[in-house]
Amino acid sequence: MTAPGNDSEDWFAYFEERAAIREFEGGFDRAEAERLALEETIAAIGPRPGTIH
């Protein structure tokens, strides 16, 4: 998968996909899946547009 554009909708879609993979294929509970997905998304494409990190 290539990194999406840097707009909020693309960012959130990437994050949601990564969280779902972690939850359903990785066996993590949703909170942990989202935490991991957040780290992965920020590493891949940067912080969510419109936020300051």
Short mmCIF file of the C-alpha atoms (twelve columns), coordinates in Angstrom:
data_MODEL
# 
_entry.id   MODEL 
# 
loop_
_atom_site.group_PDB 
_atom_site.id 
_atom_site.type_symbol 
_atom_site.label_atom_id 
_atom_site.label_alt_id 
_atom_site.label_comp_id 
_atom_site.label_asym_id 
_atom_site.label_seq_id 
_atom_site.Cartn_x 
_atom_site.Cartn_y 
_atom_site.Cartn_z 
_atom_site.pdbx_PDB_model_num 
ATOM 1  C CA . MET A 1  0.000  0.000   0.000  1 
ATOM 2  C CA . THR A 2  1.293  3.436   -0.822 1 
ATOM 3  C CA . ALA A 3  0.961  6.232   1.689  1 
ATOM 4  C CA . PRO A 4  -2.161 8.340   1.192  1 
ATOM 5  C CA . GLY A 5  -2.212 12.065  0.630  1 
ATOM 6  C CA . ASN A 6  -1.877 14.263  3.650  1 
ATOM 7  C CA . ASP A 7  -5.484 15.299  4.181  1 
ATOM 8  C CA . SER A 8  -7.662 14.353  7.154  1 
ATOM 9  C CA . GLU A 9  -9.853 11.900  5.263  1 
ATOM 10 C CA . ASP A 10 -6.920 9.946   3.816  1 
ATOM 11 C CA . TRP A 11 -5.073 10.046  7.121  1 
ATOM 12 C CA . PHE A 12 -8.059 8.642   9.018  1 
ATOM 13 C CA . ALA A 13 -8.679 5.929   6.401  1 
ATOM 14 C CA . TYR A 14 -5.059 4.779   6.712  1 
ATOM 15 C CA . PHE A 15 -5.293 4.818   10.515 1 
ATOM 16 C CA . GLU A 16 -8.574 2.861   10.527 1 
ATOM 17 C CA . GLU A 17 -7.183 0.236   8.158  1 
ATOM 18 C CA . ARG A 18 -4.080 -0.255  10.306 1 
ATOM 19 C CA . ALA A 19 -6.183 -0.473  13.496 1 
ATOM 20 C CA . ALA A 20 -8.519 -3.057  11.941 1 
ATOM 21 C CA . ILE A 21 -5.581 -5.184  10.824 1 
ATOM 22 C CA . ARG A 22 -4.049 -5.052  14.301 1 
ATOM 23 C CA . GLU A 23 -7.377 -5.910  15.927 1 
ATOM 24 C CA . PHE A 24 -8.653 -8.684  13.672 1 
ATOM 25 C CA . GLU A 25 -5.471 -10.256 12.377 1 
ATOM 26 C CA . GLY A 26 -3.190 -9.367  15.278 1 
ATOM 27 C CA . GLY A 27 -5.587 -10.259 18.078 1 
ATOM 28 C CA . PHE A 28 -5.191 -6.965  19.944 1 
ATOM 29 C CA . ASP A 29 -8.116 -5.366  21.745 1 
ATOM 30 C CA . ARG A 30 -9.433 -2.226  20.026 1 
ATOM 31 C CA . ALA A 31 -7.717 0.257   22.338 1 
ATOM 32 C CA . GLU A 32 -4.298 -1.357  21.851 1 
ATOM 33 C CA . ALA A 33 -4.905 -1.754  18.109 1 
ATOM 34 C CA . GLU A 34 -5.661 1.970   17.841 1 
ATOM 35 C CA . ARG A 35 -2.622 2.913   19.905 1 
ATOM 36 C CA . LEU A 36 -0.361 0.864   17.662 1 
ATOM 37 C CA . ALA A 37 -2.082 2.136   14.525 1 
ATOM 38 C CA . LEU A 38 -1.611 5.729   15.667 1 
ATOM 39 C CA . GLU A 39 2.127  5.193   16.109 1 
ATOM 40 C CA . GLU A 40 2.365  3.460   12.729 1 
ATOM 41 C CA . THR A 41 0.328  6.124   10.925 1 
ATOM 42 C CA . ILE A 42 2.366  8.987   12.364 1 
ATOM 43 C CA . ALA A 43 5.587  7.184   11.417 1 
ATOM 44 C CA . ALA A 44 4.354  6.527   7.876  1 
ATOM 45 C CA . ILE A 45 2.655  9.814   6.948  1 
ATOM 46 C CA . GLY A 46 3.017  12.209  9.864  1 
ATOM 47 C CA . PRO A 47 0.583  13.605  12.418 1 
ATOM 48 C CA . ARG A 48 -3.063 14.035  11.530 1 
ATOM 49 C CA . PRO A 49 -3.522 17.169  9.430  1 
ATOM 50 C CA . GLY A 50 -4.722 20.074  11.498 1 
ATOM 51 C CA . THR A 51 -3.163 18.828  14.733 1 
ATOM 52 C CA . ILE A 52 -0.003 19.815  16.517 1 
ATOM 53 C CA . HIS A 53 2.222  17.018  17.892 1 
# 
